[in-house]
Amino acid sequence: MKTNLIYSHALYHFMETKMPTKEAVIEIMKTIFDPEINVDVWTLGLIYNIDIADGIVDIRMTFTSVMCPYGPMLVDIITNNVKKLDGVKDVKIDVVFNPPWQPSEELRAMLGV
């Protein structure tokens, strides 16, 4: 009987522990804006990939340019906001410049360029 009680408690704890989802991380990305362009990092296409495993969120992203003065600030803001999600143990961000960022046709139209 004691074994069943322990198993039931472990199962309940597992069911109650919220795990972060890719969709939740994307929603956070939509609230973080590049201060120069005033468009969120998701819409800008700066986020190349999001992987989540065991509470660790791995993000592969880029900046609008290699010399982006707000790049480190964006990394800090993304890290701090994603860490607020239930179940996130750590956030790892890999900033890459290959492939280089290219605005989509939709974004170009939105920006009028």
LUMSE-372502 format. One record per atom (N, C-alpha, C, O): atom name; residue in three letters; z, y, x. Coordinates in pm, whole numbers, plus 50000, padded with zeros to 5 digits. Example, Ala and Ser with C-alpha at 12.3 -4.5 7.8 and 13.67 -1.06 7.14 Angstrom:
% LUMSE-372502
{voba:N, guvex:Ala, up:50780, north:49431, east:51319}
{voba:CA, guvex:Ala, up:50780, north:49550, east:51230}
{voba:C, guvex:Ala, up:50780, north:49670, east:51320}
{voba:O, guvex:Ala, up:50846, north:49668, east:51424}
{voba:N, guvex:Ser, up:50708, north:49775, east:51285}
{voba:CA, guvex:Ser, up:50714, north:49894, east:51367}
{voba:C, guvex:Ser, up:50787, north:50003, east:51290}
{voba:O, guvex:Ser, up:50804, north:50114, east:51341}
This chain:
% LUMSE-372502
{voba:N, guvex:Met, up:50000, north:49881, east:50082}
{voba:CA, guvex:Met, up:50000, north:50000, east:50000}
{voba:C, guvex:Met, up:50000, north:50126, east:50086}
{voba:O, guvex:Met, up:49933, north:50223, east:50054}
{voba:N, guvex:Lys, up:50075, north:50124, east:50196}
{voba:CA, guvex:Lys, up:50081, north:50239, east:50284}
{voba:C, guvex:Lys, up:49944, north:50268, east:50344}
{voba:O, guvex:Lys, up:49906, north:50384, east:50358}
{voba:N, guvex:Thr, up:49867, north:50164, east:50381}
{voba:CA, guvex:Thr, up:49734, north:50181, east:50437}
{voba:C, guvex:Thr, up:49642, north:50251, east:50337}
{voba:O, guvex:Thr, up:49566, north:50340, east:50375}
{voba:N, guvex:Asn, up:49649, north:50212, east:50212}
{voba:CA, guvex:Asn, up:49567, north:50275, east:50109}
{voba:C, guvex:Asn, up:49601, north:50423, east:50094}
{voba:O, guvex:Asn, up:49512, north:50505, east:50074}
{voba:N, guvex:Leu, up:49728, north:50457, east:50105}
{voba:CA, guvex:Leu, up:49771, north:50595, east:50093}
{voba:C, guvex:Leu, up:49716, north:50678, east:50209}
{voba:O, guvex:Leu, up:49669, north:50790, east:50188}
{voba:N, guvex:Ile, up:49721, north:50625, east:50330}
{voba:CA, guvex:Ile, up:49668, north:50695, east:50447}
{voba:C, guvex:Ile, up:49518, north:50712, east:50433}
{voba:O, guvex:Ile, up:49465, north:50821, east:50458}
{voba:N, guvex:Tyr, up:49448, north:50605, east:50392}
{voba:CA, guvex:Tyr, up:49303, north:50612, east:50374}
{voba:C, guvex:Tyr, up:49268, north:50716, east:50267}
{voba:O, guvex:Tyr, up:49176, north:50795, east:50285}
{voba:N, guvex:Ser, up:49340, north:50716, east:50157}
{voba:CA, guvex:Ser, up:49314, north:50811, east:50049}
{voba:C, guvex:Ser, up:49336, north:50954, east:50096}
{voba:O, guvex:Ser, up:49257, north:51043, east:50062}
{voba:N, guvex:His, up:49439, north:50977, east:50173}
{voba:CA, guvex:His, up:49466, north:51111, east:50226}
{voba:C, guvex:His, up:49354, north:51155, east:50321}
{voba:O, guvex:His, up:49310, north:51270, east:50316}
{voba:N, guvex:Ala, up:49309, north:51065, east:50407}
{voba:CA, guvex:Ala, up:49201, north:51097, east:50501}
{voba:C, guvex:Ala, up:49072, north:51127, east:50426}
{voba:O, guvex:Ala, up:49001, north:51221, east:50461}
{voba:N, guvex:Leu, up:49041, north:51049, east:50324}
{voba:CA, guvex:Leu, up:48921, north:51072, east:50245}
{voba:C, guvex:Leu, up:48930, north:51206, east:50172}
{voba:O, guvex:Leu, up:48832, north:51280, east:50167}
{voba:N, guvex:Tyr, up:49047, north:51236, east:50115}
{voba:CA, guvex:Tyr, up:49067, north:51364, east:50046}
{voba:C, guvex:Tyr, up:49047, north:51479, east:50144}
{voba:O, guvex:Tyr, up:48981, north:51578, east:50111}
{voba:N, guvex:His, up:49105, north:51467, east:50263}
{voba:CA, guvex:His, up:49092, north:51573, east:50364}
{voba:C, guvex:His, up:48945, north:51592, east:50403}
{voba:O, guvex:His, up:48898, north:51704, east:50417}
{voba:N, guvex:Phe, up:48873, north:51481, east:50420}
{voba:CA, guvex:Phe, up:48731, north:51489, east:50455}
{voba:C, guvex:Phe, up:48653, north:51560, east:50345}
{voba:O, guvex:Phe, up:48567, north:51643, east:50374}
{voba:N, guvex:Met, up:48683, north:51528, east:50221}
{voba:CA, guvex:Met, up:48612, north:51587, east:50110}
{voba:C, guvex:Met, up:48646, north:51736, east:50094}
{voba:O, guvex:Met, up:48562, north:51813, east:50048}
{voba:N, guvex:Glu, up:48766, north:51775, east:50132}
{voba:CA, guvex:Glu, up:48809, north:51913, east:50117}
{voba:C, guvex:Glu, up:48763, north:52002, east:50233}
{voba:O, guvex:Glu, up:48760, north:52124, east:50220}
{voba:N, guvex:Thr, up:48728, north:51942, east:50347}
{voba:CA, guvex:Thr, up:48686, north:52019, east:50463}
{voba:C, guvex:Thr, up:48542, north:52065, east:50442}
{voba:O, guvex:Thr, up:48451, north:51984, east:50428}
{voba:N, guvex:Lys, up:48524, north:52194, east:50440}
{voba:CA, guvex:Lys, up:48390, north:52247, east:50421}
{voba:C, guvex:Lys, up:48316, north:52246, east:50554}
{voba:O, guvex:Lys, up:48370, north:52284, east:50658}
{voba:N, guvex:Met, up:48193, north:52201, east:50548}
{voba:CA, guvex:Met, up:48110, north:52202, east:50666}
{voba:C, guvex:Met, up:48009, north:52316, east:50652}
{voba:O, guvex:Met, up:47956, north:52339, east:50543}
{voba:N, guvex:Pro, up:47984, north:52387, east:50761}
{voba:CA, guvex:Pro, up:47885, north:52496, east:50752}
{voba:C, guvex:Pro, up:47746, north:52440, east:50725}
{voba:O, guvex:Pro, up:47711, north:52331, east:50770}
{voba:N, guvex:Thr, up:47667, north:52517, east:50653}
{voba:CA, guvex:Thr, up:47531, north:52475, east:50624}
{voba:C, guvex:Thr, up:47433, north:52574, east:50688}
{voba:O, guvex:Thr, up:47467, north:52689, east:50715}
{voba:N, guvex:Lys, up:47313, north:52526, east:50710}
{voba:CA, guvex:Lys, up:47207, north:52611, east:50764}
{voba:C, guvex:Lys, up:47181, north:52728, east:50668}
{voba:O, guvex:Lys, up:47160, north:52841, east:50711}
{voba:N, guvex:Glu, up:47184, north:52700, east:50539}
{voba:CA, guvex:Glu, up:47160, north:52804, east:50439}
{voba:C, guvex:Glu, up:47265, north:52914, east:50448}
{voba:O, guvex:Glu, up:47232, north:53032, east:50435}
{voba:N, guvex:Ala, up:47391, north:52877, east:50470}
{voba:CA, guvex:Ala, up:47498, north:52976, east:50482}
{voba:C, guvex:Ala, up:47478, north:53062, east:50606}
{voba:O, guvex:Ala, up:47501, north:53183, east:50603}
{voba:N, guvex:Val, up:47436, north:52999, east:50716}
{voba:CA, guvex:Val, up:47410, north:53075, east:50840}
{voba:C, guvex:Val, up:47293, north:53171, east:50818}
{voba:O, guvex:Val, up:47297, north:53285, east:50863}
{voba:N, guvex:Ile, up:47189, north:53125, east:50749}
{voba:CA, guvex:Ile, up:47074, north:53211, east:50720}
{voba:C, guvex:Ile, up:47117, north:53332, east:50637}
{voba:O, guvex:Ile, up:47073, north:53444, east:50662}
{voba:N, guvex:Glu, up:47203, north:53308, east:50539}
{voba:CA, guvex:Glu, up:47250, north:53420, east:50456}
{voba:C, guvex:Glu, up:47324, north:53524, east:50540}
{voba:O, guvex:Glu, up:47313, north:53644, east:50515}
{voba:N, guvex:Ile, up:47399, north:53479, east:50640}
{voba:CA, guvex:Ile, up:47465, north:53573, east:50731}
{voba:C, guvex:Ile, up:47362, north:53650, east:50811}
{voba:O, guvex:Ile, up:47375, north:53771, east:50830}
{voba:N, guvex:Met, up:47258, north:53580, east:50860}
{voba:CA, guvex:Met, up:47153, north:53646, east:50938}
{voba:C, guvex:Met, up:47086, north:53758, east:50859}
{voba:O, guvex:Met, up:47042, north:53858, east:50915}
{voba:N, guvex:Lys, up:47079, north:53740, east:50729}
{voba:CA, guvex:Lys, up:47016, north:53840, east:50643}
{voba:C, guvex:Lys, up:47101, north:53965, east:50625}
{voba:O, guvex:Lys, up:47057, north:54063, east:50565}
{voba:N, guvex:Thr, up:47226, north:53962, east:50676}
{voba:CA, guvex:Thr, up:47314, north:54078, east:50665}
{voba:C, guvex:Thr, up:47329, north:54153, east:50797}
{voba:O, guvex:Thr, up:47399, north:54254, east:50804}
{voba:N, guvex:Ile, up:47264, north:54102, east:50902}
{voba:CA, guvex:Ile, up:47276, north:54162, east:51036}
{voba:C, guvex:Ile, up:47145, north:54232, east:51069}
{voba:O, guvex:Ile, up:47040, north:54168, east:51080}
{voba:N, guvex:Phe, up:47152, north:54363, east:51085}
{voba:CA, guvex:Phe, up:47032, north:54445, east:51101}
{voba:C, guvex:Phe, up:47012, north:54491, east:51244}
{voba:O, guvex:Phe, up:47107, north:54529, east:51313}
{voba:N, guvex:Asp, up:46887, north:54489, east:51287}
{voba:CA, guvex:Asp, up:46850, north:54550, east:51414}
{voba:C, guvex:Asp, up:46863, north:54701, east:51394}
{voba:O, guvex:Asp, up:46797, north:54757, east:51306}
{voba:N, guvex:Pro, up:46946, north:54769, east:51473}
{voba:CA, guvex:Pro, up:46971, north:54911, east:51449}
{voba:C, guvex:Pro, up:46851, north:55002, east:51474}
{voba:O, guvex:Pro, up:46846, north:55113, east:51420}
{voba:N, guvex:Glu, up:46756, north:54958, east:51554}
{voba:CA, guvex:Glu, up:46637, north:55042, east:51580}
{voba:C, guvex:Glu, up:46535, north:55033, east:51467}
{voba:O, guvex:Glu, up:46471, north:55132, east:51432}
{voba:N, guvex:Ile, up:46519, north:54913, east:51411}
{voba:CA, guvex:Ile, up:46415, north:54890, east:51312}
{voba:C, guvex:Ile, up:46471, north:54892, east:51170}
{voba:O, guvex:Ile, up:46397, north:54913, east:51074}
{voba:N, guvex:Asn, up:46602, north:54871, east:51158}
{voba:CA, guvex:Asn, up:46672, north:54867, east:51029}
{voba:C, guvex:Asn, up:46618, north:54757, east:50937}
{voba:O, guvex:Asn, up:46603, north:54776, east:50816}
{voba:N, guvex:Val, up:46591, north:54641, east:50998}
{voba:CA, guvex:Val, up:46551, north:54520, east:50925}
{voba:C, guvex:Val, up:46641, north:54408, east:50977}
{voba:O, guvex:Val, up:46675, north:54404, east:51095}
{voba:N, guvex:Asp, up:46679, north:54317, east:50887}
{voba:CA, guvex:Asp, up:46770, north:54210, east:50930}
{voba:C, guvex:Asp, up:46702, north:54114, east:51027}
{voba:O, guvex:Asp, up:46580, north:54100, east:51029}
{voba:N, guvex:Val, up:46784, north:54047, east:51108}
{voba:CA, guvex:Val, up:46732, north:53961, east:51214}
{voba:C, guvex:Val, up:46657, north:53840, east:51160}
{voba:O, guvex:Val, up:46568, north:53788, east:51227}
{voba:N, guvex:Trp, up:46690, north:53795, east:51039}
{voba:CA, guvex:Trp, up:46617, north:53683, east:50980}
{voba:C, guvex:Trp, up:46476, north:53726, east:50940}
{voba:O, guvex:Trp, up:46378, north:53660, east:50974}
{voba:N, guvex:Thr, up:46466, north:53837, east:50868}
{voba:CA, guvex:Thr, up:46336, north:53888, east:50824}
{voba:C, guvex:Thr, up:46249, north:53926, east:50943}
{voba:O, guvex:Thr, up:46127, north:53910, east:50939}
{voba:N, guvex:Leu, up:46312, north:53978, east:51048}
{voba:CA, guvex:Leu, up:46238, north:54014, east:51169}
{voba:C, guvex:Leu, up:46179, north:53891, east:51239}
{voba:O, guvex:Leu, up:46084, north:53904, east:51317}
{voba:N, guvex:Gly, up:46233, north:53775, east:51211}
{voba:CA, guvex:Gly, up:46184, north:53654, east:51278}
{voba:C, guvex:Gly, up:46246, north:53635, east:51416}
{voba:O, guvex:Gly, up:46189, north:53567, east:51501}
{voba:N, guvex:Leu, up:46362, north:53696, east:51439}
{voba:CA, guvex:Leu, up:46428, north:53682, east:51568}
{voba:C, guvex:Leu, up:46499, north:53549, east:51584}
{voba:O, guvex:Leu, up:46530, north:53507, east:51695}
{voba:N, guvex:Ile, up:46526, north:53482, east:51472}
{voba:CA, guvex:Ile, up:46594, north:53353, east:51476}
{voba:C, guvex:Ile, up:46489, north:53243, east:51473}
{voba:O, guvex:Ile, up:46419, north:53225, east:51374}
{voba:N, guvex:Tyr, up:46480, north:53169, east:51583}
{voba:CA, guvex:Tyr, up:46381, north:53062, east:51595}
{voba:C, guvex:Tyr, up:46432, north:52929, east:51540}
{voba:O, guvex:Tyr, up:46355, north:52852, east:51482}
{voba:N, guvex:Asn, up:46561, north:52901, east:51559}
{voba:CA, guvex:Asn, up:46613, north:52771, east:51518}
{voba:C, guvex:Asn, up:46764, north:52778, east:51497}
{voba:O, guvex:Asn, up:46834, north:52852, east:51566}
{voba:N, guvex:Ile, up:46811, north:52699, east:51401}
{voba:CA, guvex:Ile, up:46955, north:52684, east:51375}
{voba:C, guvex:Ile, up:46983, north:52535, east:51361}
{voba:O, guvex:Ile, up:46924, north:52468, east:51277}
{voba:N, guvex:Asp, up:47073, north:52485, east:51444}
{voba:CA, guvex:Asp, up:47118, north:52346, east:51435}
{voba:C, guvex:Asp, up:47268, north:52346, east:51418}
{voba:O, guvex:Asp, up:47338, north:52426, east:51480}
{voba:N, guvex:Ile, up:47317, north:52256, east:51335}
{voba:CA, guvex:Ile, up:47462, north:52245, east:51313}
{voba:C, guvex:Ile, up:47501, north:52100, east:51326}
{voba:O, guvex:Ile, up:47444, north:52012, east:51262}
{voba:N, guvex:Ala, up:47601, north:52075, east:51411}
{voba:CA, guvex:Ala, up:47654, north:51940, east:51428}
{voba:C, guvex:Ala, up:47801, north:51948, east:51463}
{voba:O, guvex:Ala, up:47841, north:52019, east:51556}
{voba:N, guvex:Asp, up:47881, north:51877, east:51388}
{voba:CA, guvex:Asp, up:48026, north:51869, east:51413}
{voba:C, guvex:Asp, up:48091, north:52006, east:51420}
{voba:O, guvex:Asp, up:48181, north:52029, east:51501}
{voba:N, guvex:Gly, up:48047, north:52097, east:51335}
{voba:CA, guvex:Gly, up:48107, north:52230, east:51330}
{voba:C, guvex:Gly, up:48060, north:52325, east:51438}
{voba:O, guvex:Gly, up:48108, north:52438, east:51446}
{voba:N, guvex:Ile, up:47967, north:52282, east:51520}
{voba:CA, guvex:Ile, up:47912, north:52368, east:51625}
{voba:C, guvex:Ile, up:47774, north:52416, east:51581}
{voba:O, guvex:Ile, up:47685, north:52337, east:51552}
{voba:N, guvex:Val, up:47759, north:52547, east:51575}
{voba:CA, guvex:Val, up:47634, north:52607, east:51531}
{voba:C, guvex:Val, up:47557, north:52652, east:51655}
{voba:O, guvex:Val, up:47603, north:52738, east:51730}
{voba:N, guvex:Asp, up:47440, north:52592, east:51676}
{voba:CA, guvex:Asp, up:47351, north:52629, east:51786}
{voba:C, guvex:Asp, up:47238, north:52713, east:51730}
{voba:O, guvex:Asp, up:47167, north:52671, east:51639}
{voba:N, guvex:Ile, up:47221, north:52832, east:51786}
{voba:CA, guvex:Ile, up:47117, north:52923, east:51740}
{voba:C, guvex:Ile, up:47025, north:52955, east:51857}
{voba:O, guvex:Ile, up:47070, north:52990, east:51966}
{voba:N, guvex:Arg, up:46896, north:52941, east:51833}
{voba:CA, guvex:Arg, up:46795, north:52980, east:51931}
{voba:C, guvex:Arg, up:46727, north:53104, east:51876}
{voba:O, guvex:Arg, up:46672, north:53102, east:51766}
{voba:N, guvex:Met, up:46731, north:53212, east:51953}
{voba:CA, guvex:Met, up:46679, north:53339, east:51904}
{voba:C, guvex:Met, up:46614, north:53417, east:52016}
{voba:O, guvex:Met, up:46618, north:53379, east:52133}
{voba:N, guvex:Thr, up:46554, north:53528, east:51978}
{voba:CA, guvex:Thr, up:46493, north:53618, east:52074}
{voba:C, guvex:Thr, up:46527, north:53761, east:52035}
{voba:O, guvex:Thr, up:46596, north:53784, east:51935}
{voba:N, guvex:Phe, up:46480, north:53855, east:52112}
{voba:CA, guvex:Phe, up:46493, north:53998, east:52081}
{voba:C, guvex:Phe, up:46352, north:54054, east:52062}
{voba:O, guvex:Phe, up:46254, north:53988, east:52096}
{voba:N, guvex:Thr, up:46344, north:54175, east:52009}
{voba:CA, guvex:Thr, up:46212, north:54236, east:51991}
{voba:C, guvex:Thr, up:46145, north:54264, east:52124}
{voba:O, guvex:Thr, up:46023, north:54273, east:52131}
{voba:N, guvex:Ser, up:46225, north:54279, east:52230}
{voba:CA, guvex:Ser, up:46170, north:54294, east:52365}
{voba:C, guvex:Ser, up:46274, north:54245, east:52465}
{voba:O, guvex:Ser, up:46393, north:54237, east:52434}
{voba:N, guvex:Val, up:46228, north:54212, east:52584}
{voba:CA, guvex:Val, up:46319, north:54166, east:52690}
{voba:C, guvex:Val, up:46422, north:54274, east:52722}
{voba:O, guvex:Val, up:46536, north:54242, east:52757}
{voba:N, guvex:Met, up:46383, north:54399, east:52711}
{voba:CA, guvex:Met, up:46471, north:54511, east:52746}
{voba:C, guvex:Met, up:46546, north:54568, east:52625}
{voba:O, guvex:Met, up:46595, north:54680, east:52631}
{voba:N, guvex:Cys, up:46555, north:54494, east:52517}
{voba:CA, guvex:Cys, up:46620, north:54542, east:52395}
{voba:C, guvex:Cys, up:46763, north:54587, east:52426}
{voba:O, guvex:Cys, up:46847, north:54505, east:52466}
{voba:N, guvex:Pro, up:46792, north:54716, east:52408}
{voba:CA, guvex:Pro, up:46926, north:54765, east:52441}
{voba:C, guvex:Pro, up:47035, north:54713, east:52347}
{voba:O, guvex:Pro, up:47153, north:54717, east:52382}
{voba:N, guvex:Tyr, up:46996, north:54665, east:52229}
{voba:CA, guvex:Tyr, up:47094, north:54618, east:52132}
{voba:C, guvex:Tyr, up:47110, north:54466, east:52133}
{voba:O, guvex:Tyr, up:47187, north:54412, east:52055}
{voba:N, guvex:Gly, up:47037, north:54398, east:52221}
{voba:CA, guvex:Gly, up:47041, north:54252, east:52226}
{voba:C, guvex:Gly, up:47181, north:54195, east:52240}
{voba:O, guvex:Gly, up:47221, north:54113, east:52158}
{voba:N, guvex:Pro, up:47257, north:54235, east:52342}
{voba:CA, guvex:Pro, up:47392, north:54180, east:52357}
{voba:C, guvex:Pro, up:47481, north:54209, east:52236}
{voba:O, guvex:Pro, up:47564, north:54126, east:52198}
{voba:N, guvex:Met, up:47465, north:54326, east:52178}
{voba:CA, guvex:Met, up:47543, north:54361, east:52060}
{voba:C, guvex:Met, up:47507, north:54269, east:51942}
{voba:O, guvex:Met, up:47595, north:54225, east:51868}
{voba:N, guvex:Leu, up:47377, north:54241, east:51924}
{voba:CA, guvex:Leu, up:47335, north:54152, east:51816}
{voba:C, guvex:Leu, up:47392, north:54012, east:51835}
{voba:O, guvex:Leu, up:47436, north:53949, east:51739}
{voba:N, guvex:Val, up:47392, north:53962, east:51958}
{voba:CA, guvex:Val, up:47449, north:53830, east:51987}
{voba:C, guvex:Val, up:47597, north:53828, east:51950}
{voba:O, guvex:Val, up:47644, north:53732, east:51888}
{voba:N, guvex:Asp, up:47671, north:53931, east:51986}
{voba:CA, guvex:Asp, up:47814, north:53938, east:51953}
{voba:C, guvex:Asp, up:47836, north:53943, east:51802}
{voba:O, guvex:Asp, up:47924, north:53874, east:51750}
{voba:N, guvex:Ile, up:47758, north:54023, east:51732}
{voba:CA, guvex:Ile, up:47773, north:54035, east:51587}
{voba:C, guvex:Ile, up:47741, north:53902, east:51519}
{voba:O, guvex:Ile, up:47813, north:53859, east:51430}
{voba:N, guvex:Ile, up:47632, north:53839, east:51560}
{voba:CA, guvex:Ile, up:47595, north:53709, east:51502}
{voba:C, guvex:Ile, up:47706, north:53607, east:51527}
{voba:O, guvex:Ile, up:47748, north:53538, east:51435}
{voba:N, guvex:Thr, up:47752, north:53598, east:51651}
{voba:CA, guvex:Thr, up:47857, north:53503, east:51686}
{voba:C, guvex:Thr, up:47981, north:53525, east:51601}
{voba:O, guvex:Thr, up:48033, north:53430, east:51542}
{voba:N, guvex:Asn, up:48028, north:53649, east:51595}
{voba:CA, guvex:Asn, up:48151, north:53679, east:51521}
{voba:C, guvex:Asn, up:48137, north:53652, east:51372}
{voba:O, guvex:Asn, up:48232, north:53603, east:51309}
{voba:N, guvex:Asn, up:48022, north:53682, east:51314}
{voba:CA, guvex:Asn, up:48004, north:53660, east:51170}
{voba:C, guvex:Asn, up:47986, north:53513, east:51135}
{voba:O, guvex:Asn, up:48039, north:53467, east:51034}
{voba:N, guvex:Val, up:47913, north:53440, east:51217}
{voba:CA, guvex:Val, up:47894, north:53296, east:51189}
{voba:C, guvex:Val, up:48027, north:53222, east:51206}
{voba:O, guvex:Val, up:48053, north:53127, east:51133}
{voba:N, guvex:Lys, up:48110, north:53264, east:51300}
{voba:CA, guvex:Lys, up:48240, north:53199, east:51321}
{voba:C, guvex:Lys, up:48331, north:53213, east:51199}
{voba:O, guvex:Lys, up:48427, north:53137, east:51185}
{voba:N, guvex:Lys, up:48304, north:53308, east:51113}
{voba:CA, guvex:Lys, up:48385, north:53327, east:50993}
{voba:C, guvex:Lys, up:48358, north:53222, east:50885}
{voba:O, guvex:Lys, up:48436, north:53209, east:50791}
{voba:N, guvex:Leu, up:48248, north:53148, east:50897}
{voba:CA, guvex:Leu, up:48217, north:53045, east:50799}
{voba:C, guvex:Leu, up:48317, north:52931, east:50809}
{voba:O, guvex:Leu, up:48359, north:52892, east:50918}
{voba:N, guvex:Asp, up:48356, north:52878, east:50695}
{voba:CA, guvex:Asp, up:48445, north:52761, east:50692}
{voba:C, guvex:Asp, up:48383, north:52646, east:50768}
{voba:O, guvex:Asp, up:48265, north:52616, east:50751}
{voba:N, guvex:Gly, up:48463, north:52583, east:50852}
{voba:CA, guvex:Gly, up:48418, north:52464, east:50923}
{voba:C, guvex:Gly, up:48350, north:52491, east:51056}
{voba:O, guvex:Gly, up:48317, north:52396, east:51127}
{voba:N, guvex:Val, up:48328, north:52618, east:51092}
{voba:CA, guvex:Val, up:48263, north:52648, east:51220}
{voba:C, guvex:Val, up:48368, north:52645, east:51330}
{voba:O, guvex:Val, up:48467, north:52719, east:51326}
{voba:N, guvex:Lys, up:48345, north:52559, east:51427}
{voba:CA, guvex:Lys, up:48434, north:52548, east:51542}
{voba:C, guvex:Lys, up:48388, north:52637, east:51656}
{voba:O, guvex:Lys, up:48469, north:52696, east:51728}
{voba:N, guvex:Asp, up:48256, north:52647, east:51671}
{voba:CA, guvex:Asp, up:48201, north:52727, east:51781}
{voba:C, guvex:Asp, up:48058, north:52767, east:51747}
{voba:O, guvex:Asp, up:47990, north:52702, east:51667}
{voba:N, guvex:Val, up:48013, north:52876, east:51810}
{voba:CA, guvex:Val, up:47876, north:52923, east:51794}
{voba:C, guvex:Val, up:47817, north:52937, east:51934}
{voba:O, guvex:Val, up:47875, north:53001, east:52021}
{voba:N, guvex:Lys, up:47702, north:52877, east:51953}
{voba:CA, guvex:Lys, up:47632, north:52885, east:52081}
{voba:C, guvex:Lys, up:47497, north:52949, east:52055}
{voba:O, guvex:Lys, up:47420, north:52901, east:51972}
{voba:N, guvex:Ile, up:47468, north:53056, east:52127}
{voba:CA, guvex:Ile, up:47341, north:53125, east:52109}
{voba:C, guvex:Ile, up:47261, north:53119, east:52238}
{voba:O, guvex:Ile, up:47309, north:53157, east:52345}
{voba:N, guvex:Asp, up:47138, north:53070, east:52226}
{voba:CA, guvex:Asp, up:47046, north:53064, east:52338}
{voba:C, guvex:Asp, up:46938, north:53169, east:52313}
{voba:O, guvex:Asp, up:46857, north:53155, east:52221}
{voba:N, guvex:Val, up:46937, north:53273, east:52396}
{voba:CA, guvex:Val, up:46836, north:53378, east:52383}
{voba:C, guvex:Val, up:46717, north:53340, east:52470}
{voba:O, guvex:Val, up:46732, north:53317, east:52590}
{voba:N, guvex:Val, up:46600, north:53332, east:52408}
{voba:CA, guvex:Val, up:46478, north:53292, east:52478}
{voba:C, guvex:Val, up:46370, north:53399, east:52459}
{voba:O, guvex:Val, up:46373, north:53476, east:52363}
{voba:N, guvex:Phe, up:46277, north:53401, east:52550}
{voba:CA, guvex:Phe, up:46166, north:53496, east:52540}
{voba:C, guvex:Phe, up:46031, north:53424, east:52544}
{voba:O, guvex:Phe, up:45925, north:53487, east:52559}
{voba:N, guvex:Asn, up:46037, north:53293, east:52529}
{voba:CA, guvex:Asn, up:45916, north:53215, east:52520}
{voba:C, guvex:Asn, up:45929, north:53123, east:52399}
{voba:O, guvex:Asn, up:46010, north:53031, east:52405}
{voba:N, guvex:Pro, up:45858, north:53142, east:52294}
{voba:CA, guvex:Pro, up:45748, north:53239, east:52281}
{voba:C, guvex:Pro, up:45802, north:53381, east:52260}
{voba:O, guvex:Pro, up:45910, north:53399, east:52204}
{voba:N, guvex:Pro, up:45727, north:53478, east:52305}
{voba:CA, guvex:Pro, up:45768, north:53616, east:52283}
{voba:C, guvex:Pro, up:45762, north:53651, east:52135}
{voba:O, guvex:Pro, up:45681, north:53597, east:52060}
{voba:N, guvex:Trp, up:45849, north:53741, east:52094}
{voba:CA, guvex:Trp, up:45854, north:53782, east:51955}
{voba:C, guvex:Trp, up:45726, north:53852, east:51914}
{voba:O, guvex:Trp, up:45675, north:53939, east:51986}
{voba:N, guvex:Gln, up:45674, north:53814, east:51801}
{voba:CA, guvex:Gln, up:45557, north:53877, east:51740}
{voba:C, guvex:Gln, up:45590, north:53902, east:51594}
{voba:O, guvex:Gln, up:45626, north:53808, east:51523}
{voba:N, guvex:Pro, up:45579, north:54025, east:51546}
{voba:CA, guvex:Pro, up:45606, north:54048, east:51404}
{voba:C, guvex:Pro, up:45499, north:53981, east:51317}
{voba:O, guvex:Pro, up:45381, north:53982, east:51352}
{voba:N, guvex:Ser, up:45542, north:53924, east:51207}
{voba:CA, guvex:Ser, up:45447, north:53861, east:51114}
{voba:C, guvex:Ser, up:45363, north:53968, east:51047}
{voba:O, guvex:Ser, up:45395, north:54086, east:51051}
{voba:N, guvex:Glu, up:45254, north:53925, east:50984}
{voba:CA, guvex:Glu, up:45168, north:54019, east:50911}
{voba:C, guvex:Glu, up:45246, north:54084, east:50797}
{voba:O, guvex:Glu, up:45232, north:54203, east:50770}
{voba:N, guvex:Glu, up:45329, north:54005, east:50732}
{voba:CA, guvex:Glu, up:45413, north:54058, east:50623}
{voba:C, guvex:Glu, up:45507, north:54166, east:50675}
{voba:O, guvex:Glu, up:45524, north:54271, east:50612}
{voba:N, guvex:Leu, up:45569, north:54140, east:50790}
{voba:CA, guvex:Leu, up:45660, north:54239, east:50849}
{voba:C, guvex:Leu, up:45584, north:54364, east:50892}
{voba:O, guvex:Leu, up:45632, north:54475, east:50872}
{voba:N, guvex:Arg, up:45467, north:54347, east:50950}
{voba:CA, guvex:Arg, up:45385, north:54461, east:50990}
{voba:C, guvex:Arg, up:45354, north:54549, east:50868}
{voba:O, guvex:Arg, up:45363, north:54671, east:50874}
{voba:N, guvex:Ala, up:45319, north:54485, east:50758}
{voba:CA, guvex:Ala, up:45289, north:54560, east:50635}
{voba:C, guvex:Ala, up:45414, north:54632, east:50585}
{voba:O, guvex:Ala, up:45407, north:54746, east:50541}
{voba:N, guvex:Met, up:45528, north:54563, east:50592}
{voba:CA, guvex:Met, up:45652, north:54623, east:50546}
{voba:C, guvex:Met, up:45690, north:54745, east:50631}
{voba:O, guvex:Met, up:45741, north:54845, east:50579}
{voba:N, guvex:Leu, up:45663, north:54736, east:50762}
{voba:CA, guvex:Leu, up:45695, north:54846, east:50854}
{voba:C, guvex:Leu, up:45585, north:54951, east:50860}
{voba:O, guvex:Leu, up:45605, north:55059, east:50916}
{voba:N, guvex:Gly, up:45471, north:54921, east:50802}
{voba:CA, guvex:Gly, up:45360, north:55015, east:50803}
{voba:C, guvex:Gly, up:45291, north:55028, east:50938}
{voba:O, guvex:Gly, up:45243, north:55135, east:50974}
{voba:N, guvex:Val, up:45286, north:54917, east:51013}
{voba:CA, guvex:Val, up:45217, north:54918, east:51143}
{voba:C, guvex:Val, up:45100, north:54823, east:51146}
{voba:O, guvex:Val, up:45032, north:54811, east:51247}
